[in-house]
Amino acid sequence: MSAPLLEVTDLVVEYPGKGFRAKPFQALKGVSIDIQPGETVGLVGESGSGKTTLGRAVLGLAPVTGGSITYDGKEIGHLSRSQRRALSSEIQVVFQDPYSSLNPSMTIEQILIEPLTVRGVASGEARQRVATLLEQVGLPVDARSRLPREFSGGQRQRVAIARALALDPKLIVCDEPVSALDLSTQARVLDLFIEIQERTGVAYLFISHDLAVVRHISHRVAVMYHGEIVESGEGDQVTARPQHPYTQRLFMAAPVPDPDQQEERRVARRALMTTTVEG
Ligand SMILES: Nc1ncnc2c1ncn2[C@@H]1O[C@H](COP(=O)(O)OP(=O)(O)OP(=O)(O)O)[C@@H](O)[C@H]1O
């Protein structure tokens, strides 16, 4: 196995307590996880288990009080603001809500050009890159002059994915990126994530409370419970033979579809994607 792209070791995140003399709250209690280049690691668990906190810690947005986070061999747990900015071309994020994550007063072109301009990409080259990005996420080139409100939820999420891809990142933290979408749109956006990975070799930390979604997209799965990873392994291994009692309960509550059926659906969805640019 190659050196991990991301390696999180014994990570502790503590949020300050609220109110007079309130104790700090430990949201992550010594979490270890790694992601190889081009790999998808799915993070699943009930609400409040710490999934988003782990994603935010990787993005430098959570108060790390212990352990380490290394990216490409370098410690990134305690970077200054400017060091973090420099890393933004390597690590990107796609959030859950495609309605609030895009600036409603900016055209799609402005949204996609912004990260390129910040990096000093010349305007002609940036416009060309916008056309390529739109094509990569299955949106028509004339989308560039329109506003986010003119698009469906699935199409907006495609714009958010294009924005995340603008600087050719090696890792994208995807925090419930399909949870706000209806089921058929979810399937198409998930397949888009897979296609992009096959084309670019980007790795994903894919956060979701939905087991079927995580199983569909992940090479490996980690299960979080009360701020700890209680189980991890190959996707099929964890989903077919869960070991930890919490994982067993979680999986019993949400039976996972038959893998052969899943593959058939994926082929059908791919066929559908070639005939539509919707969501
Ligand atoms: N800024 C904060 N200040 C204090 N506590 C927080 C903060 N953010 C999260 N928490 C707490 O940390 C714990 C983990 O939250 P987190 O959002 O990481 O969980 P999650 O698994 O992503 O949940 P969900 O699926 O509902 O988003 C929760 O108990 C939450 O209340």
The ligand as a Gaussian input file, in Angstrom:
#p B3LYP/6-31G(d) Opt

LIG

0 1
 N      -19.447000      24.319000      17.549000
 C      -19.811000      23.414000      18.473000
 N      -19.820000      23.726000      19.781000
 C      -20.176000      22.813000      20.733000
 N      -20.540000      21.536000      20.456000
 C      -20.551000      21.169000      19.151000
 C      -20.198000      22.091000      18.096000
 N      -20.301000      21.426000      16.910000
 C      -20.711000      20.176000      17.206000
 N      -20.856000      20.018000      18.543000
 C      -21.246000      18.789000      19.244000
 O      -20.313000      17.777000      18.910000
 C      -20.979000      16.517000      18.730000
 C      -20.652000      15.987000      17.342000
 O      -21.280000      16.833000      16.369000
 P      -21.117000      16.584000      14.790000
 O      -21.867000      17.680000      14.085000
 O      -19.703000      16.401000      14.497000
 O      -21.880000      15.177000      14.611000
 P      -22.418000      14.478000      13.301000
 O      -22.164000      13.027000      13.471000
 O      -21.836000      15.135000      12.104000
 O      -23.965000      14.784000      13.393000
 P      -24.999000      15.158000      12.195000
 O      -25.121000      13.920000      11.373000
 O      -26.261000      15.491000      12.958000
 O      -24.404000      16.331000      11.474000
 C      -22.461000      16.773000      18.952000
 O      -22.775000      16.420000      20.286000
 C      -22.607000      18.262000      18.747000
 O      -23.650000      18.782000      19.543000

